[in-house]
Amino acid sequence: MSKHARLTSGRRTPLFNEVDLMTKNTTHGPEQSSHELRFRSLFDAGRGYIFPCDASGRVDLDKLSERARSNYLFARAVVGQELAVPEVHRRDPHPKECMQ
């Protein structure tokens, strides 16, 4: 089974809502860090994936860690099946530690 999913009623479901492991380092340009691309689970409220992006929703794959890049490609591949169409949101400059 994949590290980034679990089986729930026969469906792969993302295990986390992660921002902290998405990038190789935490320094980005102002535009890169000001927005995030959110893929929400169609089946489990509060589950999904979040990736740093620019205001247009473009994710810089070169700045993602290997794990994050794999998760991003997975998320894009299952839009409409397991995840909703992604939305661009302005990133909260003071994120909460854990969304419950």
N, C-alpha and C positions, 0 to 999 in steps of 0.2 A: 504494500500500500504506500502511496506517496506520502512524503513528509507534510505536504501542505493540504491534505484532505483526509477525511474520514468517510466511512460508509454509513449512510443513514437511510434506511428503507430502500436500499439499492442505489442511492444517489451519492455521488461525491460531494461533500460539503466542506467549504473552507473552514479551517479551525481557528483562524485568527483575523483580527482587524489590525494589521501591522503597518506602522509607519517607521518605527525605530530601526528595523533591519533592512529597510528598502535600499539604502545607499551605502556605497563603499566608505564615504566620509560624510561628515555633517555640514561641510561648507559648500554652499551653493550660491549662485548669483541671486540677486534679489527677486528676479522674475521666476526662477526655478523654484525657489522655496515658498513663494507666495500662494501657490495653488496646489491642489491635489486632485487626482483622478480616482473616483470611487466606483468600485464594482460591488453592488449589493447582492446578496444571495436572494434568489427567488423563493427559497423554501424556509430559511432560518433567519428571522428578524435579528438584526444586530451583527450578522456575520457578513464577511466579504473581504475585499482587498482594497488598499489605498496606496497610491503611488504618487510621488512628487511629479509635478508637470508644470508647463507654462500656462498662461492664461487661455491658450487655445486648446489645451488638453494634450499637448505633445509631451511624451515621456522620453527623456534622454536615456536610452538603453545603455550607453557607455558609462553612465554614472551610477547604474544599479549594480548591486552585488550579484553574484552568480545566482544565488537563491531567489533574489527579488526578480531578476530577469526571467527565470524559469516560471515564477508565480505570475508575472505579468503576461507572458505568452500563454500560460494556461488559462488565465482569466479571459483573455481575448478570445481564445478558442471555444469557450463554453458560454459566451454571451447568448442569451435566449434559451439556453438549455438549463443552466444552473445559476447563472448570474444575469442581472438586469443590465441593460445598456448603460455604460459608464457615464457618470456626471462629473463635470468640473466644478469644484468648490474652492473658494478662497480658504487658504489654510489658516487655522486658528493659531496666532502667534504664541498662545499659552495653552497647549493642549492638555486635556485631563489625562492623568496617568492611565486610567483604565476605563473603557466604556462598558457598562454593564446593562 
